[in-house]
Amino acid sequence: MSPVTVIVGSSVGGVRTAQALRSRGYAGDVVLVGEETVAPYDKPPLSKGVLAGTSTGDDITLLTESAARDAGIRLLLGRAATRLDVAGHRVELADGEQLRYDDVVLATGAQARPSPWGAPPGLHVLRTLADATTLARDLRRGGPLVVIGAGFVGAEVAATARGLGVRDVTLVDPAPAPMSRVLDPAVAGWFARLHAEHGVTTRFGVGVDGVEQVEDGLVVRLGDGTPLPAATVVVGIGAVPNDDWLRTSGLRLDDGVVCDRFSRAADHVHAVGDVARVPHPRRGGLGRAEHWTNAVEQAACVAHNIVRPDAPRVHEPVEYVWSDQYDRTLQLTGHTGGALGHVLVPGPDPERSFAALYAEPDGTFAGAVTVSWPRALVVCRKAAGTMSLEEVRQLVSARRPSARTGAVT
């Protein structure tokens, strides 16, 4: 009987695992299970191009039915997994079908953290193509927009809304600045000013007490008593792993599926992407990396380990995430923010571009945030954990163009 690998989850981690199995010569059956009925698609564009109307569902498709057939990947879409029987090597679907596997890959990702204020008409979260389509329709109806949560998704939604011509946009977060979980106060403050310069009203350092439905829309009530009238509200307060369906599996669950350094949760059970909680190779401890690049790299590692179980590879991620806001691109790699020491290096256009370089307590380069400076980012991605902060500063500074010639010095 031919071996079977069942992959549960049809976002980028699941799709890339299936493709990597084939590229590495896996000759068994590959079954890709997805809860959504639409073809697998990429999620980063949802808060940008899709919301803005410059990209469609077809533009962000990761795997078409014809491409799946050509690769020998069996697509089961609109079929939610409800139970994993580790001992019996079975995945049970919502319709009662049971899929036998030799290896199973858990790639169910994460979902938007639900709104604690209910879901009245006009209140949205953003995690799926359907979410983006519905939100885009409401934004085009006009009226004030309130975005609760100034992480990457919230900040991108605010920027996209202003690009669409939404005049009254308010960004609210109890933190003192946007994206403060991964940015130090100075860099986070720079992005706060960027939003203000583009006409976004920012209410940082204050929480939300409630969201009420009123006759002509919604009212967001802040912790300081301020009412914010809104036609549309977006709640972007983080994500939670899609691991509830694994509660009876016997796997260790702790803010995701706990894995070893080979991304194994048990014998012949692997996890990739946002749902996987793995040991960090440099900082120790377990963590989930909700990054597109991490899912892609981990998928390749897991596919190798299925094909070559005699020579497994360790997943050693270097964090990398990007965000497009207005005409600026933020790129982040490695360990950043918090209480880490850092230096700022002006970019080719110091008013618009720069790099913030961070160091561990021993002076080792930890990571970087770059703004509209891709050359600097390339240097920093290669250097995380291998050089001193000063060495990286010198390399990044050398990437600045000459003021007279525009050439890299």
N, C-alpha and C positions, 0 to 999 in steps of 0.2 A: 504494500500500500504506500502511495506517495505521501511524504511528510506534508503537514499543513501548518502554516503560520497564519493565525488570525490576529488582525490589527484592529483594535477597538478605538475609533476616533478618526475622523476624516479631515482634520485640519492639517497644517503643514507638517507636524511631527509624524502623523500617521501616513500621509502621502509620501513623504520623503523616506520613511522606513520601507514602505512597499517598493518604491523605485530603487532604493539602495540594495535591497535583497536581490532584485533582478540584475542589477549592474554587477553584483558580486558573484553571480552565477548560481544563485539559489534555484534549484530545479523543482522544488515542491510547489504545492498550491499556496497562493497568497490571497487571503480574503480580507477586504477592507470594509469595515462596518461603520456607518455614519448615521447619527440620529436625524440630521437635517435631510430634507428631500432633494435639495439642490446639489449640483456638482460641487465637489470640494473647492474651497476658495481661500484666498489669502486675506488675512484680517487687518494688517496694519493700514491698508488704504481706506478702511471703513470710516474713520474719523477725518479723513482728508479728501481724497479724490472722489470716493463714492458719495460722501455727504455733500460735497461741493457740486456734484453732477458732472464732473469731468471724467469719471470712470464708471463703467457699468459692471454688472455681475459677470458678464462674459470676459471683461478685461482682467478680472482678478481670479479667474478660474485656475486652479492648480492641476486638475486632472479631469479630462473629458472622458466620456464613456468610451469613445473610440480609442483614445490613447490607453485607457485601462485594458481594453480587449487586446490591443496590440502587444501590451506588456504581459499579458496573462495574469492580470489582477482582477479578481472577482469583486465587483462593487455591490455592496448591500446598503443602499441609501434609504432613509426614512425608517430605519430599523434600530431602535434604541436597545442597548445591552442593559439587562436588569440584574444579572447575577453571574458570578464567576465561581465555578467549581474547580478549585485547584487540584484536589486529589483525583477527580474524574476527568481532568483535562477537557472541560466543557465551558462554553460561553452560552448563556441563556439569553434569548432576545425577548422583547416585550410581547411578541405574538406567540411565544411558546417554543419556537424553534431552538434547537440546541446545536451549536457548532463545535465539532471535535477539533482539538488542536494538538500539535506536538510542541509548538511554541506559541505564546500569546504575548502581544505587545499592547500595553495600556497607554493610550494616547488621547484620552478624553479631555485633556486641557483643563480650562477653568471657565467659570461663568462670572458675569458681573455680580458683585455683591449686591444683594437685593436692597431696594430702598426701605429704610426703616419707617418711612412716612406713608406707606401704602403705594397704590398705583392708580391714582385718579387719572382721568383723561388729560393728556397733555404732559404727563410725567414719563420720562424715558430713561432707560439704561442703554448702553451701546456695547454690544459684544458680537452680534450676528448681522448678516446681510439684511435680514428682515428688520432688525432694530434700526439700521442705518437708513433703510428705505422709508420707514415710518417717520423717523425723526426729520429727514430731509423734507418730507411733505409738510410737516407741521411748521418747520422753519420758514418755508416759502409762503405760509399763510400770513406771516408777519406778527408783530407784537413783541413785547419784551421777552428776552431769554435769560433765565437764571441757571448757571452751571454750578452745581454743588460738588466740590472736589476739584482741586487744582493740580492733580497728578498729570501724567502724560495725556491721558484721554481727555480729561476735562480741559486742559490748556489747549489741546488741538481743536476740540469742538468750539471753544470760544473764538479761536483764530479763524477757523473755517467759517463760522457764522458771520463774523465781521466781513470776511471776503465775499460772502453772499449778499451783503448789504443790510444785514440785521443791525439796526441802529442802536438798540438798547440791549446791551449784553453786560451781565454782571457775573463775575467769577468769585465764588465764596469758598473759603477754606479756613478751618480753625488754626492751621499753621500760619506762621508769619509771612510766608512767601510761597510761590508755586513750586511744585516738584521738590519740596524741601527734604523729602526722604532720601534723595540721591544727590542733591546739590547743597553746597555750603551756603551760608547766608549771603555772601557777596554775590555769587553767581545767581542764586535764586532771586535776589533783589534786582539783578540786571533784567531777568525775564519778567519780573513784576512791572518794571518800568516799560519794557517793550509792549506789554499788553495795554498799559495805560496810554502809551503813545499812539496806539491804534484804536483808541476810543472805548476800550473795555473798562467798565467800572470794577475796581477790585475791592473786595471786602475780606481782607486777611485777618487772622487772629480772632475770628468770631465764628461760632458754630451755628447750626440750624436747630431750632426748637420744634419746628413743624412745617408741614406743607398742607394748606387748606384749599379745598375746592370752593370757589365762590361763583356768583352768577355769571361773571364775564371772564372766567379763567381760573387762575390759581394765585395764591399768596404764599410766599415763602417767609416765614417768621424767623428772624435771626435771634441769637441768644441775647443780644442787647436790646431786644424789643422792636427792632426796625422791621417793618413789613415791606416786602419786595413784591409788587404785582408782577405777574408773569403770564404770558400766553403759553410758554413752553418751559419746562424744567428738565434739565439733564442731571442725573445722579451718577457721578463717577467717583465712587469711594472705594475702589479696589476690586479685587477678584478673589474668588474662593475656588479651590480645586474641585473638579467633578469626580468625586470619589465615593459618593453616597451609595452607588450601586455595588460597591465592593465591601460593604459593612459586614456581610456574612461570609466573606471569602477566607477569613483567617489571616489575611495579609496585615502587616503592621501599617496602620494609617495614623498620620500625625501631620495635619496640614498638608495632605498629599500622601502619595504612596512612598513609603520609606524603602530605599534601595541601597545596595552596596555600591562600591566604586565602579562596578561593571554595569550599573543600571539594572541590576537584577533584584526583584522583590521576593523571589522564590525560585526554585528550580524550574526553568523553562517559562518563567514569568518575568517580563521586562517592562520597563516604563520609560517614556520619553516625554519631553516638553513640560508644559506648565503643571501637569499632575504629578510629576516625579520629584521626590525629595531625596537628594543625593549628598554624599560627603563632599565638602569643598576641598580641593586638593592643596590649597595654600593657607586658607584661614581656619580650617578645621570646622567641625560641626556640620549639621545638615541644613540644607536650604533648597528652596525652589527658585528657579530662574525663569521669570515670565518674559522671555526674550525670544524673538523669532530666530535669531542666529543660534541660540542655545538649542532650540528644538531641532534645527537642521543638523547641527553637528552631533547631537546625541543620537539622532535617528541613524546616521551613518555608523556610529559606534555600535549601536545595538544590532544593526543589520550584519555587521562584521561578526559580532559575537554569536549570532545565530548560525551563520555559515561556518564559522571557525571556532566552535566552542573549546577546542584544544588550545587556542591561543587568543584568549579574550583581551580586549583593549579597555583601558581605563578611560572614562569620560572625564576630561580635564578642561572644563569650560573657562574661558576668559570672557567676562561679561561684556556684551556689546548691545547697545540699543540706540536707536535714532528717533528723532522727532522733528517734523517739519511744522514750523509755526510762522505764519506770514511768509516773508521771503528769507527766513533764516533756517538753517539746519543745525540742530543740536545733535552731537554724537557723543556717546558716553562709553567708555571701556574700562574694565577693571573695577577697583574698589574706590569709591568717591564719596565726597560729602562728609557729613558728621563732624567729628572733632579732628579729622586728619589735617596735618599741616599741608599747606599748598602754596604754590607760586602762580602768578598770572603772567602769561607771555603774550604780548600784543601780536595780532595776526597781520596779514597783508594789508588789510584796511582796519586799523585799530578801532575805528568807530563802530565797525560791524562784525569783526571777527577777532577771536582770541582763543587761547587754550588755558585751562586751569589744570595744573599738574599736582597730583596728590602723593603724599609720602606716608609710609608706615612709620611707627615710632622709631625704628632703627635706621630710617633714612632711605629704605628701599622704595623705589617707585611703585606706587600702588595702583594708579589709574589716572584717567583724564576725562575732562569734559571739554570738547572743542565746539566752537560756534562758527559755522560757515568757513571751515579751514580743513578740508579733507586731507591735505598733505600731512598736517600735524597728526591727524588721527591715525594714519597709516603707521607712522613712527611709534605712536603710543601703544597701539594694539600689539606690536611685536615685542615691546619692552616690558610689559607688565610683569612684575615680580622677578625680573632678571637684571635690572640696572638700578643705579642710584637715581634719586630725583635730580641731582645736579647733572648727571650724564644725559638724562632725557631732556632736561631743559636746554642743554647746549645743542642737542640734535634737533629739537623742535625749532629753536631760534635760527638754526641754519636753514630752515625751510622757508624763512620769510623772503619774499622777493625783494630785490634791490629797488630802492626808491627811484633810481635813475633809469634802469633798464627793464625792470619787471622780471628779471631773471632770478632764479633761485640762487641765493648765495651759499 
